[in-house]
Amino acid sequence: MTRYPRDLYGYGATPPKAQWPGGAKIAVQFVINYEEGGENCVLHGDAASEAFLSEIVGAAPWPAQRHWNMESIYEYGARAGFWRLHRLFTQMDIPATVYGVATALARSPDQVAAMQQADWEIASHGLKWIEYKDYPREDEKADMIEAIRLHTEVTGQAPRGWYTGRCSENTVDLATEIGGLDYVSDTYADDLPYWYQSEHKDQLILPYTLDCNDMRFATPQGFNSGDQFFAYLKDSFDCLYAEGQDGTPKMMNIGLHCRLIGRPGRIMALKRFMDYAKSHADVWFARRIDIARHWQTVNPPVRFDQPSQMDFPRFVCQFGGVFEHSPWIAERAFALELGPAHDTATGVHNALCRIFRSASEEERLGVLQAHPDLAGKLAAAKRLTAESTSEQAGAGLDALSDQERADFTKLNDAYVAKHGFPFIIAVRDHNKASILAAFQRRIANSRSIEFAEACRQVERIAQFRLMDMLPSHSNRAAQ
């Protein structure tokens, strides 16, 4: 058995209704990352200087040395950039969420007081602004716990949101395990919040952004001017706003850093975007905690028995009858690389069909021969499977006239004699008259043509059966 943990399906073609307050067409959310004083620095006990997200593009760590230029760039963010952002947001009356590195917050009491006075949400950005990809799991967990403790001590209340940023494969699971968080943001996987299950606990995920983010002023192939930043934000807003007008409202995240967007040559682009977004009706400017609490109310987690998490007996019991009297298909499908994308009717159907299509012709013939005659002797004796009984009844084949029954019996006998298997059709695509017409048309086909068509019809029948058994999407969100 192989299980694939990544979710490449998400909400699929039909995302849940966001139902933003006031009927908003889009939720716009700004994050101000406060990292200054929490970055890598030998003064902080780190092995080397910081080398990430500054005006020094391509900087390298300096082992066991202070990098005076790097430190002063970060200091600019705390000394000047933060206050420029604070003035802009308060003057524009737009709320913000701060991703606050705990040690940075502890070194900036005046900035923390200003955040709180402005009623900004202060979420946790970890203990230090460092890389966790190579950290042992328990060490990362210990830093998380200490970050929450220090954050609570400095701000007076525990964080309700979490974003490590430079995270590991364990980060989201650890944040869920520690608990007490309304949301975690260490993913970039969607335009909407979604629920994540870790060890039987449901955790709300509010995806973040690396594209609508001023960090691209400090990376290769990024923004070279404020005009580029504004144009990208505007295009993103226009796309999402249009989707909201079409009935599927989304969330737009904008990531900011005091030392980057806080520079005079960049902040006016941010102001132009704020003016542009505010010029539209039905825009909800929200903190991340506001979005999280709204989603928890409107789209709470919904549990169901996920096929990719079933054990072998449960999987075969559930899906062994989807292909008529052929449990071997489900038995073999269980060994495929199943994951969240298979926790839907379409996903399980694909897995079962793969086994059916790769089976020998003799095995597929056995599946065809396992199907009952339409309105035949088994139906009259009430010996059909529950699925076949329901399907034939739905097409009116349980209420035939004597003449209709005689016609079907004659066609059944002739078809089986010619092709060696029963006439198979997905009756839910038809009514009684169209079934009879197809029967009369297809009986003249060659055996090879009919074998291929019967296999297609078997797959279609399986699809309908699975649609009755499984939800249309794999995420545990209410529709």
N, C-alpha and C positions, 0 to 999 in steps of 0.2 A: 504494500500500500504506500502510495506517495501522496502527500498533501502539500499544496502550494499556498503559502500564507498570504501572498499579496492579493489585494482586491483590485482587479482591473475592470470591474463592472460598475461599482458604485450605484448610482441611481438609474443608470441606463438612459433610455429615451424619455422617460417620464419622471422627472424629479418631483418630489413632494411640494405641495403648496407652502410657500414661506409665510404667507399671510402677515407681512410686515405691518406694524401698527399704522392706522390711518389709511390703509390701502396703498402704502408706498410701493413704487415700482422698483426701487433699489434701496439697499441698505449700504450706506457709505461709512467706512470705519477707518480712522487714522490711528496708527501706532507710532508712538515716540519711544524709540529704544534709548534707554538711559544706561550707558555702559561705561561712561567716563569715570575712572577710578576703580574699575573692576576688571580692566584688561590685563593681559600678561605683562608683568613688570617684576624685575628682581626685588623691588621694594615690597611687593606683595607675596614674596616667597616663591615666585616662579623661577624656572630655570633659565628663561630667556626673555627678551623684550617682545612686545606685540609686533605682529607683521600683517594684520588684517584690517581692511576697510579704513584706509586713510588716504591722504593726498599723495602719499609715497606709494604709487602703484608698483607692485612687484617687490615690495620690501621683504627682507628676510629676517628671521629672528636673530638677535645677537646673544649668543649664550653667555650667561653670567655677566652681562653688561647692561647698563641703562642706555636706552636709545633716546637721547635728549629731544631730538626733533619729533620722534613719534609721540613721546609723552606730552609735548607741548601742543601737538595737534589734538590729542584727546582732551587736554586741558581747555582748549578753545571751545570744545563742545559744552563743557560745564560752565565756563566763565562767560561766554558770549552767545553761543548758538542756542543754548537752552532758553535763555531769556528772550531772545528774538522770537523763538517759536511760541513761548508762553504769551508774549504780547499779541502775536498774530491770532492764535487760537481764541484767546479771551476776547479780543476785539471783534472777531468774526462770530463769536458765540457758537463755536463748534466744539463738541465734546471730544475727548481723546482718551485712549488707553496708553498707559506707560508700561513698557516691558522694562522693569527695573532690576538690574543686577544687584543683588542684596548688598555686596560689599561696596558697590558704587553709591547706592542709596545711603549707606551708613556714613560715607565720606562727604555727603552733600545735604546737610540738614535744611538749608534755606530753600534749595530746589524742591525737596520733599514737601516742605510747608506750602510752597507755591502750587505744587501739584494738587495737594489736598484742598487748598483754598479754592482752586478752580473746579473742584469736584471731578477731577480726572480719576479714572480707575488706575490703580497701581497693581499690575500683575507681576508675577515673578519671572525674571529672566535668568534664574539660576544663581548660584553662589558667586561665581566668577565668570568673566567673559573669556572662557577657555575652551579648548577642543576636548570632547569626551569620547571620540570614536574608539580610542584604545584603552579607555578606563575599564578596570574590572567592574562588574555589575554592582557589587556591594559597595565599592568606593563611590561610584556615581550615586547610588542610593543615599549614602551617608552625606554627600554634598547636597543633595536635594533636601534632605531633612534639615540640615543646618541652614540652608537658604531660607526655608520657610520659617524657621525659628528666628533668624536674624531679621528677615523681612517684617515679621510680626513685632519684634522688639523695636525696630526703627520707625515703622509707620503706625503702630498701634492696632493693627488688625492683620489677620492672616490673608495671604493672596487667594483670590478665587479663580485665577487663571494662571497657566504655566506655559512658558516657551523657553526651552534651552537654546535653540538655534544651532549651535555647533554640537549636535546631539550624537547619540549612538543608536544602535538598533534596539537598545533596551529602554530608551528614554520614555516612550509613551506608556509602555507596560509598567515601568517603575512609578510614573506619575499616577497611573490608575491604581496601582497597588497601595501607594501611600495614602491616596484618597483625599477627600475634603476639597476637591477642585470642581468648579462648575464647568471648566473646559480646559482642554490641552490643545496647543497650536503647533506642535512639531510635525506638521504635515503640510503639503502644498497640493493636495490631491483633488480639490473640488472648489466650486464657487458657492457651495452651501455647507452649513454644518452637517455633520453626520455622526452616528453612534458607532462606537468601537467597543468590541467585547474582549476583555482580557481576564482570563481566569474567572469566568462567570460574573464579572462586574461590567456594567455598562458605563462607558465614559464618553461624554460629548466631546467631539473634535471640532474646533473652529479653525479650518485651514488658514494658513498665512500666505504671504506672497513674497516672491523674490524678483518679480518683474515690475510691478508697480511699486518700486522700492528705490529710494535714493542711493542705495548701496551701489547701483550701477554707475554712479559718478566715480566710483573708486575701483572699478573692475574693467578689464579689457573688453572691448566691444560693448561698452556701456553708453551712458549719456555724456555728451561733451558739452552740452549747454542746457540752460534752463528751458529753452524752447523745445528741445527734444523731450525733456521730462514732461512738460505740459502737454505736448502733442500725444505722448503715449498715454498719459492719464485720461485725457479727453477722449481718445479713441476707445479706451477700455470702458469708460463711463457710458459713452454713446451705445456701444454694443450691449452692455448689460441693461441699460435703461430701456432699449428697444425690446429686449427679451422680456423685461418686466411688463411692458405694455402689451405684449402678446400673451400674458398670463402666467409666465414662469419667472417671478422676481428672484434676483440673485443678490449676492453680497460682494461688495468691492472693498478689498483691503488695500491700504496704502501704508507702506513702511517707511519710516523716517529715522534719521540719526542726527543728533544735535550737532555733531562736528562736520556733517556733510551738508544737509539741507539748510543748516543754520548759517551758512555763509551768505553774505549779502548778494552775491552774484547768482544765487540759486533760489533763495526764499521767495522772490517775487513770482517765480514760476508756480510755486505752491499756492500763493495767494490768487493768481489768475485762475488756477483750477478750482479753488474754493469758490470764487466768485461765479465761475461757470456752473458748477454743480448747484449752487444756491439759486441760480436763475431758473432752475427747473422745478416744476411742481412735483409733489408726491415723491420726495426724497427724504429718507429717514437717516439722519446723521446720528450715529449711536456709538456708545462704547462697546467693547467686546462683551463685557459682562451683561449688558442689556440684550445683545443678540442671543447670548447663551441662555439667559432666563426666558426669553421669548420662545426660543426653539424648544426648550424643555417642556413648556406648557402646550405649545401648538403641535409639536411633533415628538412626543415622548418615545422612548425605546419600546419596540414591540418584539417580543421573543417568539421564535418559531423553531421547530426542529430542523436544523440545517443539514442538508444531505452530506456536505463535505465533512461534517463532524460526527456523522453516525458511525456506529460500529458495524461490522459485517452482517450480523444477524438482523439488525434493525434496517439496514440499507436494503437487503434482499427482501425482507418482509414487506417493506414499503413499496419497492419498485419492481419486485419480481414478476408481478402480473401485468405490468404495463405492456409488454409484448406478450400476446396471448399464450398462456401455458408454457412460457419459456424463461424460467428464472435464471437460467445460465447466463443470459445477457446481463442482468444486474450483477450477478456474481463476478463476471469478468470486469464489468465497468467499475466495480469498487476498487480495483487495483490500479486504475488510471490516476493521473496527476490531477486530482480534484482540489478545488479551492473555492473561495467566495463566489467566483463567477459561475460556479455550478450549483449555487444555492437558489436557483430559479427554475421555473418550468423549462425555459429554453436551455439552461445549462445542463440539467439532468438529461433532457432529450438529446442533446448533442453527444453526451457521454454514452448513452445507451445505443444511439444510432451508429457511433463509431464501432462499437462491438458488432452490431448487426451487419454493418457494411463490410467489415473485415473478416467475417465468418465465411466458412466454405459454402459453396452452392448447396450442398446437401443439408447443412445446418440451417441455412435460410429457407430451404424448401420445407424443412420441419416446422419452422415458424409459420409459414403459409398454411401448411396442412393442419396446424393446430387451431386455425380460425374456423368458426362454425359456418355452415351455409346460411345465407340470408333468409330469414323466415322459414327455416327448414325444420327438420324433425326435432333437433335439440331445443329449438325455441318452443315448439309445440309441447314438448315434454317438460318445459321449464328447467332445462339443464344447462343453460348458458351461464357464463360467469356474470357476476353482478354488473360489470362494466358493459359487456355485450348486451345484456338485457336492457339496460338503460339506453344505450345508443340505438338499438333497433326500435325501441319504443318511441324514442324521440323523433324518429323519422316516420312513425306511423306503421311500422312493419308488424306491430303486435295486433293490428286491427284490420287485417286484410279480408276482402270478400273471398268467397269460395273460388271465384274465377281468378282473382289476383294470386291467391295461394297456389292454385294450379299452375299459373304462368311461372311463378318463381320456382316451383318444384321442377318443372320441365327445363327451365334455363339452368338451374343448379346442376341437374343431372348431366346435361349436355356439356356444360362448361368443365366440370370435373373430369368427364370422360375424355375431353379433348386436351386439357392442360395438366391434369394430374394434381390440382389443388383447387380449393374453393374460390369462387368469385369474391374478391375483397375490395371494399370501397369504404372510405371514411364517410359514414352516413350523415354525420353532423354537417357536412358540406352540402347536403342534398335534401330533397323531399322524396316522397314515394315515387312520384312520376319521373323525376330526373334519375333516380336510382335505376328504375326499370329501363329507361332509355339508354343509360350507360351500359347496363347489362347486355342489352340487345346489340349495342354497337361493338363492345369489346370482345364478345364471344368469337367474333370472326378473326381477331388478331392471331398472329403466330404465337407459339408458346414463349419464345424468347422475349417478344414485346410484352406479353402479358406477365411474364415473370418479373420483369423490371417494373412494370406498372403496379403490380401487386405489392412489391417491396416498398414502393413509394407510398402506397396507400396504408401499408402497415405502419410506416413511420409517421404518417399524418394522424392515424388513430392514436398512436402513442403520444403524440403532441397534445391532442385534445385531453387525453386522460391525465397527463401531467399538469395541464392548465387547471384542472379541477383540484389538484392536490397541493400545488405550491404557489407562493405569491409571485407577482410579476417582477419583483426586484428583490435583491438580497439584503439590503440594509434594513435594520430594525427601526424604521421610522413610520409613524402613522401616516396614512394618506388622507 
